[in-house]
Amino acid sequence: MAHILVIGASQGIGLETVKAALSAGHRVRAFARSANRMEQSAPNLERFPGDALNRHDVEVALDGVDVVVQALGVPARDLLGSVRLFSDATGILVPAMEKAGVRRLLAVTGFGAGDSRDAISPLQRLPFRLVFGRAYDDKDAQEMRIRRSTLDWTLVRPGVLTGGQATGRYRVLEDPASWRNGLIARADVAHFIVEHVEDARQIGKAVVLIERALPF
């Protein structure tokens, strides 16, 4: 079993990853500014209050872990302003991991980041750009920093996120020709992440995750 650091652990995919990793028997260090307010409790869970933009917090959090899951998000109200969280946090995390000798990184970005931007359908392109453009420009920089690293990375690009339980019926799209947008539960994204914590098959790859493709 692995010792996993989940950055962005208090909500969304990060929280679902904490739950899934604990269920799979892993040890989890849940890193978030609000970590002490998390409701989860388990013998293998360590709540770690910290700021992903604070170098010292990140370096301390890396002590003794085997794997890092980066699952950051920004509030919807911040999407229309300048977004730097993803690239700035990654600019701290990557060198800290390299220095600490922690090699495995699974980073959640999203469909439309990096080279998957070209796979956005024409009908989705304008609204996607208007709403998410600044955030995804920053995710592009995030992915580029990870790709330039010496880490054993996987870029996880989910489609449109939904709630609910994990189904296990999602699709892992590796071939760029197959990339398309679709719906997927946050819990299924977490399932994929935990399944690949100790699985080397997706190292050095960017994958798109969907359960059901959007019809347009």
N, C-alpha and C positions, 0 to 999 in steps of 0.2 A: 504494500500500500504506500501511496505517495503522501508527502507533506505539501499541501497546495496553498499558495498565497493567492487569494482572490481580491483583486483591486477593483473597488466599486461594488462592494459586497452587500450593501444595505438595501438595494432595490433592483428591480428589473432582472436582466439576465444574470447579473452578479449574484443576486440573492437566490435565484433558481439554481445556479451552479453550486452555491454553498449547500443547499438542500440535497442536490443530487450527489455531490461528492461525499457528504456525510453518509448518505444511504448506501453508497458503494463501499464504505469502510475506510475512506481516506481521512487523514488529519487535515483540518482546514484552519488557516489563519485568515479571518475575515477583516479586510482592511477597508475602512471608510471613516469619514469624519464623524458619522453618527453610529459607529460600530457599537458603542455601549448601549444604544437604544434598540438594538436588534432583539427580537423576541425569541429567536432560535436559542436552544440550549442543548448541548450534547457534550459528552466527555471528550470527544475529538475536536471540539470547536474552541478556537481562541478568538475572542473579539479584539481587534487591534485598531484603536482610534488613530487616524492619521490622515494626512493631506497628500494626495498624489502629486502635488506641485511642490512638496517640501522634500528636498534631497535627503535630509537626515532621517525623516520618517520612513522613506522608501528603503534606504540602506539598512536601517534597523529591522524593518519588516522582512527583509530578504534572508536574514540569518537563519540557517538551518532548514530552509525549504528546498524542495526538489523541482517544483513547477510553479510558474506564474500564469494566472489567468487575468488578463486586463479587460475589464468590462465596464468602461466608463460611459457616462451619458451626461447630457446637458438638459436642463428644463426647457420645455417648449417655448417659454417666454424669452429665452436667450438665443433662439435660432435666427432671429432677424438682425442680431447684432454681430459684432466680430467674435469669432470662435477660435480660441487657441488651446483649449484644454487638451485635446487629443495629442497634438504634436508636442506641446510643452511637457505634458506628463510623460510621453514616450521618450523625449529627449533626456529626461531624468532617469527613467526606468532602464532603458537599454544599457547605457554605460554602467549603471549600478549592478545590473545582472552580470555583465561581462566581468566586472571587477570581483564580484562575489563568487563567480564560477557557477552560477545557476543558469543552465543552458536552455531549458524548455520553456517556451512562451507560446501561449494561445491567446491571440488578441482579437477581440470582437470589433469589427468595423461596420460593414453593412453593404448590401447590394447597392451599387452605384459608386463605390469607392474604387480608386485605382483604375485598373484596366477594365473593370466591370461597368464603368460608366458608359462605354460604347454599347452595352447590351440593353440599356434603358429604351423602351419602346418610344416611338415618336409621340404618342398620345400622352405618355407619362413625363416626357422630358421637361416641358415648360413648367408644370406645377412642381415637379421635383426640384427643379433649379430654384424656383421662387421661394420655396419653403425651406429646403435643406441645403441649398447651394453653399452657404458659408461654412456650415458644419462639415460638409463632405469635401470641400477644399482642404479643410484641416485634417480630415481623415486621410486624404491623399498624402499629405505630408507625414502623417503618422505611419502609414504603410511604407512609404519610402524609407523612413528612418529604420524601421524594422528590417526591411529587405537588405539594407546596407550593413546590418549587424552580423556578428559571428554566431548568433544564437540559433537554436533549433526551433524555428518559428513556424506557426501555422496562422494564417489570416482567415478568420471566420466571418463570412459575410451573409448574415440572415436577410431575408426579405422583410415584408411588412409584419411587424410583431403583433401577436395576439396573446390573450390570457389563456387560462385553462391548464389542464393536466397534459403531461407528455403523452404523445400517441405512439411514438416510435416509427411512424409511417412517413417521415419526412424524406426528402431526396437530397443527396449530396452531389452537387453539380461541379465536377472538376474541369471538364472541357469547356473552354470559353464559348464554343459554338452552341453549347446547351444552356448557357446562362440566361436566366429570365427572372423577372420579379414574381413574387408570390407571397402567400401567407404562411406563417409558421409561428407556433407557440413558443414563448420564451423558454418554457420548460423543455421543449424539444431541442432548442439551441444548447441549453445546459446539458442535456443528455449527450449530444454530440461531443461537447467539450470534455466531459468526464470520460467518455469512451476513448478519447484520444490523448488523455494525460500521459499514459505509458505506452502509446501506440505510435510507432515511428512512420507509419505509412503516409501521413499527411504532412510530414516535416518538409519545409520549403515550398509549401503549396498554399494557394488561396482558393477557398471553396465557397460556393454560394449554397445556402440552405433554404429550401422551401418545402412546404407540404402540398399546397395547391397553387398552381400558377394562376396569375390574374388573367382575366379574359381579354385584356386590351393592352 
